[in-house]
């Protein structure tokens, strides 16, 4: 699984990048071979104005299942990363469960 973390209007941070990669493997590692790539975009929506403005968009490309895109916004980049990745994991789990449920035996 390839993990790409990108920053926009936010000072790139090695600790935040490392945290994001660790969370991706912890939350999405169970999907193993199905996931091709995970991309996270971390941005500051309001700039110096402040407020709950850290946005994280998680895009997960899967083999045979398309792409899942989830985003979250809050005041802290670390918690936003955690929440967005957890939401992506839940969305993947639901999607894979539905796919298994709708498959008919041959």
C-alpha positions as CSV (number, residue, x, y, z in Angstrom):
1,X,0.0,0.0,0.0
2,X,1.4,3.4,-1.0
3,X,0.7,6.3,1.4
4,X,1.1,9.9,0.2
5,X,0.6,12.8,2.5
6,X,0.4,16.3,1.0
7,X,0.1,19.7,2.7
8,X,-1.6,22.8,1.3
9,X,-1.5,26.2,3.1
10,X,-0.1,24.4,6.1
11,X,3.6,24.2,7.1
12,X,4.7,20.6,6.1
13,X,5.4,18.7,9.3
14,X,7.4,15.5,9.5
15,X,5.8,14.5,12.9
16,X,2.3,15.0,11.4
17,X,3.2,13.1,8.2
18,X,4.6,10.2,10.4
19,X,1.5,10.2,12.5
20,X,-0.7,10.1,9.4
21,X,1.2,7.2,7.9
22,X,1.1,5.2,11.2
23,X,-2.7,5.8,11.5
24,X,-3.2,4.6,7.9
25,X,-1.4,1.4,8.5
26,X,-3.1,0.8,11.9
27,X,-6.6,1.5,10.6
28,X,-6.4,0.4,6.9
29,X,-3.7,-2.3,7.1
30,X,-6.4,-5.0,7.6
31,X,-7.6,-4.5,4.1
32,X,-4.2,-5.6,2.8
33,X,-4.0,-6.3,-0.9
34,X,-7.2,-4.6,-1.8
35,X,-5.9,-1.1,-1.2
36,X,-3.6,0.3,-3.9
37,X,-2.9,3.7,-2.5
38,X,-4.0,6.2,0.2
39,X,-3.6,9.9,-0.3
40,X,-4.1,12.5,2.5
41,X,-4.4,16.2,1.8
42,X,-3.9,18.3,4.9
43,X,-5.0,22.0,4.5
44,X,-5.7,25.1,6.5
45,X,-9.0,26.5,5.3
46,X,-9.1,29.8,7.2
47,X,-5.4,30.6,7.2
48,X,-4.4,33.0,10.1
49,X,-8.1,33.7,11.0
50,X,-8.2,30.7,13.3
51,X,-11.1,28.5,14.2
52,X,-11.9,24.9,13.3
53,X,-10.1,25.0,10.0
54,X,-7.8,22.0,9.6
55,X,-9.3,19.9,6.7
56,X,-8.0,16.4,5.9
57,X,-9.2,14.7,2.8
58,X,-8.5,10.9,2.6
59,X,-8.7,9.2,-0.7
60,X,-8.3,5.4,-0.8
61,X,-8.0,3.7,-4.2
62,X,-9.0,0.0,-4.1
63,X,-8.5,-2.8,-6.6
64,X,-11.9,-3.7,-8.1
65,X,-13.9,-1.4,-5.7
66,X,-13.2,2.1,-6.9
67,X,-12.1,5.0,-4.7
68,X,-13.4,6.0,-1.3
69,X,-13.1,9.7,-0.4
70,X,-13.7,11.0,3.1
71,X,-13.0,14.4,4.7
72,X,-13.1,15.9,8.2
73,X,-12.6,19.4,9.6
74,X,-11.6,20.5,13.1
75,X,-9.2,22.8,14.9
76,X,-6.4,20.2,15.5
77,X,-4.7,18.6,12.5
78,X,-3.8,15.4,14.4
79,X,-7.3,14.7,15.6
80,X,-8.6,15.5,12.1
81,X,-6.3,13.0,10.6
82,X,-7.4,10.3,13.1
83,X,-11.1,11.0,12.5
84,X,-10.8,11.1,8.7
85,X,-8.9,7.8,8.5
86,X,-11.3,6.1,11.0
87,X,-14.2,7.2,8.8
88,X,-12.5,5.9,5.7
89,X,-11.9,2.5,7.4
90,X,-15.6,2.3,8.3
91,X,-16.7,3.2,4.8
92,X,-14.4,0.5,3.3
93,X,-15.7,-2.0,5.8
94,X,-19.3,-1.2,4.9
95,X,-18.5,-1.3,1.2
96,X,-16.7,-4.6,1.3
97,X,-19.5,-6.1,3.5
98,X,-22.1,-5.0,1.0
99,X,-20.1,-6.5,-1.8
100,X,-19.8,-9.8,0.0
101,X,-23.5,-9.8,0.9
102,X,-24.7,-9.1,-2.7
103,X,-22.5,-11.7,-4.3
104,X,-24.4,-14.8,-5.2
105,X,-22.9,-18.3,-5.0
106,X,-22.2,-20.0,-8.3
